[in-house]
Amino acid sequence: MPFDAMREQYASAVRAGLIECSLLASARFERKLGELERVALGPWARGL
């Protein structure tokens, strides 16, 4: 749930124009967040 909230906050910031709308930046964010989720939750992390 907290990781979904971070994804929603990122999307909201993009929609508000605070963060550039970029597929590469979005992919980097998702990759880093996925890594953080796997480290924090271990076997309970979702498989992306």
PyMOL Python script that loads the backbone (N, CA, C, O; Angstrom):
from pymol import cmd

cmd.read_pdbstr("""\
ATOM      1  N   MET A   1       0.803  -1.203   0.000  1.00  0.00           N
ATOM      2  CA  MET A   1       0.000   0.000   0.000  1.00  0.00           C
ATOM      3  C   MET A   1       0.852   1.276   0.000  1.00  0.00           C
ATOM      4  O   MET A   1       0.549   2.185  -0.773  1.00  0.00           O
ATOM      5  N   PRO A   2       1.889   1.390   0.816  1.00  0.00           N
ATOM      6  CA  PRO A   2       2.667   2.638   0.768  1.00  0.00           C
ATOM      7  C   PRO A   2       3.366   2.815  -0.579  1.00  0.00           C
ATOM      8  O   PRO A   2       3.600   3.945  -1.008  1.00  0.00           O
ATOM      9  N   PHE A   3       3.698   1.719  -1.244  1.00  0.00           N
ATOM     10  CA  PHE A   3       4.363   1.836  -2.540  1.00  0.00           C
ATOM     11  C   PHE A   3       3.360   2.285  -3.606  1.00  0.00           C
ATOM     12  O   PHE A   3       3.718   3.023  -4.524  1.00  0.00           O
ATOM     13  N   ASP A   4       2.129   1.850  -3.488  1.00  0.00           N
ATOM     14  CA  ASP A   4       1.091   2.333  -4.401  1.00  0.00           C
ATOM     15  C   ASP A   4       0.841   3.822  -4.187  1.00  0.00           C
ATOM     16  O   ASP A   4       0.572   4.555  -5.139  1.00  0.00           O
ATOM     17  N   ALA A   5       0.930   4.264  -2.941  1.00  0.00           N
ATOM     18  CA  ALA A   5       0.760   5.691  -2.644  1.00  0.00           C
ATOM     19  C   ALA A   5       1.887   6.498  -3.277  1.00  0.00           C
ATOM     20  O   ALA A   5       1.652   7.593  -3.787  1.00  0.00           O
ATOM     21  N   MET A   6       3.113   5.966  -3.250  1.00  0.00           N
ATOM     22  CA  MET A   6       4.233   6.670  -3.884  1.00  0.00           C
ATOM     23  C   MET A   6       4.037   6.757  -5.397  1.00  0.00           C
ATOM     24  O   MET A   6       4.348   7.774  -6.017  1.00  0.00           O
ATOM     25  N   ARG A   7       3.519   5.678  -5.979  1.00  0.00           N
ATOM     26  CA  ARG A   7       3.244   5.709  -7.424  1.00  0.00           C
ATOM     27  C   ARG A   7       2.174   6.748  -7.748  1.00  0.00           C
ATOM     28  O   ARG A   7       2.284   7.467  -8.742  1.00  0.00           O
ATOM     29  N   GLU A   8       1.159   6.825  -6.926  1.00  0.00           N
ATOM     30  CA  GLU A   8       0.089   7.803  -7.140  1.00  0.00           C
ATOM     31  C   GLU A   8       0.609   9.228  -6.967  1.00  0.00           C
ATOM     32  O   GLU A   8       0.230  10.119  -7.727  1.00  0.00           O
ATOM     33  N   GLN A   9       1.457   9.447  -5.994  1.00  0.00           N
ATOM     34  CA  GLN A   9       2.037  10.778  -5.793  1.00  0.00           C
ATOM     35  C   GLN A   9       2.892  11.185  -6.979  1.00  0.00           C
ATOM     36  O   GLN A   9       2.857  12.341  -7.401  1.00  0.00           O
ATOM     37  N   TYR A  10       3.656  10.253  -7.520  1.00  0.00           N
ATOM     38  CA  TYR A  10       4.473  10.547  -8.693  1.00  0.00           C
ATOM     39  C   TYR A  10       3.569  10.927  -9.872  1.00  0.00           C
ATOM     40  O   TYR A  10       3.820  11.917 -10.558  1.00  0.00           O
ATOM     41  N   ALA A  11       2.528  10.140 -10.097  1.00  0.00           N
ATOM     42  CA  ALA A  11       1.603  10.421 -11.196  1.00  0.00           C
ATOM     43  C   ALA A  11       0.919  11.769 -11.004  1.00  0.00           C
ATOM     44  O   ALA A  11       0.730  12.508 -11.970  1.00  0.00           O
ATOM     45  N   SER A  12       0.551  12.092  -9.787  1.00  0.00           N
ATOM     46  CA  SER A  12      -0.082  13.383  -9.510  1.00  0.00           C
ATOM     47  C   SER A  12       0.875  14.541  -9.777  1.00  0.00           C
ATOM     48  O   SER A  12       0.472  15.582 -10.296  1.00  0.00           O
ATOM     49  N   ALA A  13       2.132  14.356  -9.422  1.00  0.00           N
ATOM     50  CA  ALA A  13       3.126  15.397  -9.669  1.00  0.00           C
ATOM     51  C   ALA A  13       3.347  15.611 -11.162  1.00  0.00           C
ATOM     52  O   ALA A  13       3.552  16.740 -11.608  1.00  0.00           O
ATOM     53  N   VAL A  14       3.305  14.536 -11.926  1.00  0.00           N
ATOM     54  CA  VAL A  14       3.437  14.657 -13.382  1.00  0.00           C
ATOM     55  C   VAL A  14       2.230  15.395 -13.947  1.00  0.00           C
ATOM     56  O   VAL A  14       2.382  16.300 -14.768  1.00  0.00           O
ATOM     57  N   ARG A  15       1.030  15.012 -13.509  1.00  0.00           N
ATOM     58  CA  ARG A  15      -0.188  15.680 -14.001  1.00  0.00           C
ATOM     59  C   ARG A  15      -0.204  17.160 -13.632  1.00  0.00           C
ATOM     60  O   ARG A  15      -0.716  17.982 -14.392  1.00  0.00           O
ATOM     61  N   ALA A  16       0.350  17.502 -12.478  1.00  0.00           N
ATOM     62  CA  ALA A  16       0.381  18.894 -12.029  1.00  0.00           C
ATOM     63  C   ALA A  16       1.491  19.692 -12.710  1.00  0.00           C
ATOM     64  O   ALA A  16       1.553  20.914 -12.575  1.00  0.00           O
ATOM     65  N   GLY A  17       2.363  19.005 -13.439  1.00  0.00           N
ATOM     66  CA  GLY A  17       3.442  19.691 -14.130  1.00  0.00           C
ATOM     67  C   GLY A  17       4.682  19.916 -13.280  1.00  0.00           C
ATOM     68  O   GLY A  17       5.587  20.643 -13.689  1.00  0.00           O
ATOM     69  N   LEU A  18       4.736  19.308 -12.116  1.00  0.00           N
ATOM     70  CA  LEU A  18       5.896  19.460 -11.233  1.00  0.00           C
ATOM     71  C   LEU A  18       7.063  18.595 -11.675  1.00  0.00           C
ATOM     72  O   LEU A  18       8.223  18.912 -11.412  1.00  0.00           O
ATOM     73  N   ILE A  19       6.742  17.499 -12.349  1.00  0.00           N
ATOM     74  CA  ILE A  19       7.745  16.578 -12.878  1.00  0.00           C
ATOM     75  C   ILE A  19       7.485  16.445 -14.372  1.00  0.00           C
ATOM     76  O   ILE A  19       6.338  16.358 -14.810  1.00  0.00           O
ATOM     77  N   GLU A  20       8.569  16.431 -15.150  1.00  0.00           N
ATOM     78  CA  GLU A  20       8.443  16.307 -16.603  1.00  0.00           C
ATOM     79  C   GLU A  20       7.786  14.976 -16.970  1.00  0.00           C
ATOM     80  O   GLU A  20       8.093  13.937 -16.387  1.00  0.00           O
ATOM     81  N   CYS A  21       6.897  15.026 -17.927  1.00  0.00           N
ATOM     82  CA  CYS A  21       6.238  13.824 -18.433  1.00  0.00           C
ATOM     83  C   CYS A  21       7.214  13.118 -19.379  1.00  0.00           C
ATOM     84  O   CYS A  21       7.392  13.541 -20.521  1.00  0.00           O
ATOM     85  N   SER A  22       7.835  12.054 -18.905  1.00  0.00           N
ATOM     86  CA  SER A  22       8.861  11.358 -19.668  1.00  0.00           C
ATOM     87  C   SER A  22       8.736   9.858 -19.433  1.00  0.00           C
ATOM     88  O   SER A  22       8.664   9.404 -18.291  1.00  0.00           O
ATOM     89  N   LEU A  23       8.710   9.099 -20.511  1.00  0.00           N
ATOM     90  CA  LEU A  23       8.644   7.648 -20.377  1.00  0.00           C
ATOM     91  C   LEU A  23       9.906   7.097 -19.718  1.00  0.00           C
ATOM     92  O   LEU A  23       9.839   6.164 -18.918  1.00  0.00           O
ATOM     93  N   LEU A  24      11.050   7.674 -20.056  1.00  0.00           N
ATOM     94  CA  LEU A  24      12.307   7.203 -19.453  1.00  0.00           C
ATOM     95  C   LEU A  24      12.350   7.489 -17.960  1.00  0.00           C
ATOM     96  O   LEU A  24      12.743   6.629 -17.172  1.00  0.00           O
ATOM     97  N   ALA A  25      11.949   8.691 -17.568  1.00  0.00           N
ATOM     98  CA  ALA A  25      11.940   9.042 -16.146  1.00  0.00           C
ATOM     99  C   ALA A  25      10.940   8.172 -15.388  1.00  0.00           C
ATOM    100  O   ALA A  25      11.209   7.738 -14.268  1.00  0.00           O
ATOM    101  N   SER A  26       9.804   7.925 -15.995  1.00  0.00           N
ATOM    102  CA  SER A  26       8.787   7.082 -15.366  1.00  0.00           C
ATOM    103  C   SER A  26       9.304   5.659 -15.183  1.00  0.00           C
ATOM    104  O   SER A  26       9.089   5.046 -14.138  1.00  0.00           O
ATOM    105  N   ALA A  27       9.980   5.141 -16.191  1.00  0.00           N
ATOM    106  CA  ALA A  27      10.538   3.791 -16.096  1.00  0.00           C
ATOM    107  C   ALA A  27      11.610   3.715 -15.021  1.00  0.00           C
ATOM    108  O   ALA A  27      11.673   2.737 -14.277  1.00  0.00           O
ATOM    109  N   ARG A  28      12.462   4.750 -14.932  1.00  0.00           N
ATOM    110  CA  ARG A  28      13.486   4.786 -13.891  1.00  0.00           C
ATOM    111  C   ARG A  28      12.865   4.811 -12.499  1.00  0.00           C
ATOM    112  O   ARG A  28      13.302   4.098 -11.596  1.00  0.00           O
ATOM    113  N   PHE A  29      11.833   5.649 -12.340  1.00  0.00           N
ATOM    114  CA  PHE A  29      11.144   5.730 -11.054  1.00  0.00           C
ATOM    115  C   PHE A  29      10.548   4.376 -10.681  1.00  0.00           C
ATOM    116  O   PHE A  29      10.702   3.916  -9.549  1.00  0.00           O
ATOM    117  N   GLU A  30       9.874   3.747 -11.625  1.00  0.00           N
ATOM    118  CA  GLU A  30       9.229   2.454 -11.357  1.00  0.00           C
ATOM    119  C   GLU A  30      10.262   1.390 -11.030  1.00  0.00           C
ATOM    120  O   GLU A  30      10.034   0.565 -10.145  1.00  0.00           O
ATOM    121  N   ARG A  31      11.394   1.391 -11.725  1.00  0.00           N
ATOM    122  CA  ARG A  31      12.448   0.410 -11.456  1.00  0.00           C
ATOM    123  C   ARG A  31      13.005   0.594 -10.047  1.00  0.00           C
ATOM    124  O   ARG A  31      13.167  -0.378  -9.309  1.00  0.00           O
ATOM    125  N   LYS A  32      13.296   1.837  -9.675  1.00  0.00           N
ATOM    126  CA  LYS A  32      13.839   2.114  -8.335  1.00  0.00           C
ATOM    127  C   LYS A  32      12.823   1.772  -7.245  1.00  0.00           C
ATOM    128  O   LYS A  32      13.168   1.189  -6.218  1.00  0.00           O
ATOM    129  N   LEU A  33      11.577   2.142  -7.486  1.00  0.00           N
ATOM    130  CA  LEU A  33      10.541   1.843  -6.501  1.00  0.00           C
ATOM    131  C   LEU A  33      10.324   0.334  -6.381  1.00  0.00           C
ATOM    132  O   LEU A  33      10.097  -0.174  -5.283  1.00  0.00           O
ATOM    133  N   GLY A  34      10.391  -0.375  -7.491  1.00  0.00           N
ATOM    134  CA  GLY A  34      10.271  -1.833  -7.471  1.00  0.00           C
ATOM    135  C   GLY A  34      11.387  -2.472  -6.676  1.00  0.00           C
ATOM    136  O   GLY A  34      11.159  -3.416  -5.919  1.00  0.00           O
ATOM    137  N   GLU A  35      12.605  -1.956  -6.846  1.00  0.00           N
ATOM    138  CA  GLU A  35      13.742  -2.466  -6.076  1.00  0.00           C
ATOM    139  C   GLU A  35      13.536  -2.217  -4.585  1.00  0.00           C
ATOM    140  O   GLU A  35      13.765  -3.100  -3.758  1.00  0.00           O
ATOM    141  N   LEU A  36      13.104  -1.014  -4.258  1.00  0.00           N
ATOM    142  CA  LEU A  36      12.847  -0.668  -2.855  1.00  0.00           C
ATOM    143  C   LEU A  36      11.756  -1.569  -2.269  1.00  0.00           C
ATOM    144  O   LEU A  36      11.862  -2.023  -1.130  1.00  0.00           O
ATOM    145  N   GLU A  37      10.729  -1.818  -3.042  1.00  0.00           N
ATOM    146  CA  GLU A  37       9.633  -2.686  -2.586  1.00  0.00           C
ATOM    147  C   GLU A  37      10.135  -4.110  -2.332  1.00  0.00           C
ATOM    148  O   GLU A  37       9.775  -4.725  -1.328  1.00  0.00           O
ATOM    149  N   ARG A  38      10.962  -4.631  -3.238  1.00  0.00           N
ATOM    150  CA  ARG A  38      11.496  -5.984  -3.057  1.00  0.00           C
ATOM    151  C   ARG A  38      12.407  -6.071  -1.837  1.00  0.00           C
ATOM    152  O   ARG A  38      12.387  -7.074  -1.123  1.00  0.00           O
ATOM    153  N   VAL A  39      13.210  -5.026  -1.589  1.00  0.00           N
ATOM    154  CA  VAL A  39      14.095  -5.027  -0.419  1.00  0.00           C
ATOM    155  C   VAL A  39      13.268  -4.946   0.860  1.00  0.00           C
ATOM    156  O   VAL A  39      13.541  -5.653   1.830  1.00  0.00           O
ATOM    157  N   ALA A  40      12.260  -4.083   0.855  1.00  0.00           N
ATOM    158  CA  ALA A  40      11.463  -3.862   2.067  1.00  0.00           C
ATOM    159  C   ALA A  40      10.530  -5.038   2.373  1.00  0.00           C
ATOM    160  O   ALA A  40      10.345  -5.400   3.535  1.00  0.00           O
ATOM    161  N   LEU A  41       9.945  -5.630   1.332  1.00  0.00           N
ATOM    162  CA  LEU A  41       8.930  -6.654   1.572  1.00  0.00           C
ATOM    163  C   LEU A  41       9.403  -8.083   1.315  1.00  0.00           C
ATOM    164  O   LEU A  41       8.719  -9.041   1.676  1.00  0.00           O
ATOM    165  N   GLY A  42      10.555  -8.222   0.699  1.00  0.00           N
ATOM    166  CA  GLY A  42      11.086  -9.555   0.435  1.00  0.00           C
ATOM    167  C   GLY A  42      10.109 -10.410  -0.356  1.00  0.00           C
ATOM    168  O   GLY A  42       9.637  -9.994  -1.414  1.00  0.00           O
ATOM    169  N   PRO A  43       9.803 -11.592   0.142  1.00  0.00           N
ATOM    170  CA  PRO A  43       8.941 -12.514  -0.611  1.00  0.00           C
ATOM    171  C   PRO A  43       7.487 -12.035  -0.736  1.00  0.00           C
ATOM    172  O   PRO A  43       6.719 -12.591  -1.520  1.00  0.00           O
ATOM    173  N   TRP A  44       7.113 -11.014   0.028  1.00  0.00           N
ATOM    174  CA  TRP A  44       5.738 -10.517  -0.058  1.00  0.00           C
ATOM    175  C   TRP A  44       5.581  -9.403  -1.096  1.00  0.00           C
ATOM    176  O   TRP A  44       4.471  -8.925  -1.325  1.00  0.00           O
ATOM    177  N   ALA A  45       6.681  -8.990  -1.720  1.00  0.00           N
ATOM    178  CA  ALA A  45       6.615  -7.948  -2.753  1.00  0.00           C
ATOM    179  C   ALA A  45       5.892  -8.499  -3.967  1.00  0.00           C
ATOM    180  O   ALA A  45       5.981  -9.688  -4.274  1.00  0.00           O
ATOM    181  N   ARG A  46       5.181  -7.627  -4.647  1.00  0.00           N
ATOM    182  CA  ARG A  46       4.478  -8.079  -5.845  1.00  0.00           C
ATOM    183  C   ARG A  46       5.494  -8.389  -6.949  1.00  0.00           C
ATOM    184  O   ARG A  46       6.545  -7.755  -7.041  1.00  0.00           O
ATOM    185  N   GLY A  47       5.168  -9.343  -7.754  1.00  0.00           N
ATOM    186  CA  GLY A  47       6.021  -9.676  -8.901  1.00  0.00           C
ATOM    187  C   GLY A  47       5.610  -8.821 -10.087  1.00  0.00           C
ATOM    188  O   GLY A  47       4.511  -8.970 -10.621  1.00  0.00           O
ATOM    189  N   LEU A  48       6.497  -7.928 -10.496  1.00  0.00           N
ATOM    190  CA  LEU A  48       6.162  -7.061 -11.631  1.00  0.00           C
ATOM    191  C   LEU A  48       6.723  -7.634 -12.846  1.00  0.00           C
ATOM    192  O   LEU A  48       6.563  -7.067 -13.927  1.00  0.00           O
TER     193      LEU A  48
END
""", "prot")
cmd.dss("prot")
cmd.show_as("cartoon", "prot")
cmd.util.cbc("prot")
cmd.orient("prot")
